[in-house]
Amino acid sequence: MTLSGDAPGAVRNPYLVERLQGFGTTIFAEMSALAVATGSINLGQGYPDADGPREVVDAAIAAIRAGDNQYPPGPGIAPLRAAVAEHQARFWGLVFDPDTEVLVTAGATEGMAATLLALLEVGDEVVTFEPYYDSYAACIAMAGAQRRVVTLRPPDYSFTVDALRAAVTPRTRVLVLNSPHNPTGKVFARAELEVIASVCVEHDITAVTDEVYEHLVYDGEHIPLATLPGMRDRTVTISSAGKTFSMTGWKTGWVCAQPDLIEAVRTVKQFLTYVHGAPFQHAAAAGLRLPDAYFEDFAADLASKRDLLSGGLADAGFTVYPSSGTYFVTVDIRPLGATDGLEFCRSLPERGGVVAVPTVVFYDDVAAGAPLVRFMFGKRREVLEDAVTRLKALAR
Ligand SMILES: Cc1ncc(COP(=O)(O)O)c(C=O)c1O
């Protein structure tokens, strides 16, 4: 790719490209290609291998057949905004006005991109925890802002108050929090959220939360940061249907915040995708209104898969760090005589027939992330059993 000059296809915005240099191809694309090339079990990328609830599928089909196939309204269809508001009240006790405080987006990814582009000026700083989901770093860079990271350290991926305070400067505008957290499976505890909230209030920082795994919690409880004192009106809460309903390809998400923040995010969002996926918006609304039993059974099933894979990884010799939520469990590879997670994951498909993701790609502090690897357990039981058998053979 050319950064300047007159060659055909030359990139005309060298500043943007420069900011994104180093991001390269995502690790998920590289590892998924390896899985295909080697016929390995793909426990790398975070998508389930079975569809979600029948009611949700039927709602999408019904919407298509009913002719809901044109551009939906800019803020999202009214039934989905209402269902999001109901869901926030039902599960988390958060009250949002569906007309002024809810915005539908093309997945949480677009919600995060539009929010960061709306809130950040060139030169602003964003505090986030590492390992961080890769799109945050890219969006912060696209906004011309800088990230300052606070490292979460195993075994419990905790952070120190001093490290958080040290990351805040007079330029800090935004703090991004992902809980339940990808890739570690950490569910931030109330005491940790209280520290984060007090820092946001003290320094007048807007919090942006990524809660796409809000219903994938097995130990402890999910506590939205917006529920803490002083946080409701300074938090942009983002989630989506992809993980909760096992439909990651539908890319239907939402943003909840006070009206001024929603207006700012909507202004940017309209020039990203404008709108998207009308039938899937109807389906997400149906999903959010499913009875409690759906959400409970879903989490119980994933918890048993978490146990199956975590146990298998421990039997294979890895140091396994506890995962309380998400699809993911992380391990330290050093007991197997390896130290470089990237190298380990690049050779694992050939050696062991399994694909995993090196979490070092989500760290600025490369030494902290080097020996850590993420495995995904949101697959069918027989697939996980096969993967465990293969990994145990590798250890022998
Ligand atoms: C932490 C986190 N945020 C956002 C996303 C993407 O969400 P969506 O598909 O709704 O854009 C993912 C998907 O893996 C994720 O892990």
The ligand as a Gaussian input file, in Angstrom:
#p B3LYP/6-31G(d) Opt

LIG

0 1
 C      -15.595000      -7.209000      23.526000
 C      -16.311000      -7.248000      22.228000
 N      -16.951000      -6.148000      21.785000
 C      -17.600000      -6.142000      20.614000
 C      -17.654000      -7.255000      19.808000
 C      -18.369000      -7.187000      18.509000
 O      -19.718000      -7.018000      18.711000
 P      -20.704000      -6.885000      17.447000
 O      -20.596000      -8.148000      16.668000
 O      -22.020000      -6.651000      18.057000
 O      -20.212000      -5.707000      16.664000
 C      -17.005000      -8.411000      20.214000
 C      -16.996000      -9.601000      19.347000
 O      -16.212000     -10.474000      19.465000
 C      -16.317000      -8.408000      21.450000
 O      -15.687000      -9.493000      21.871000

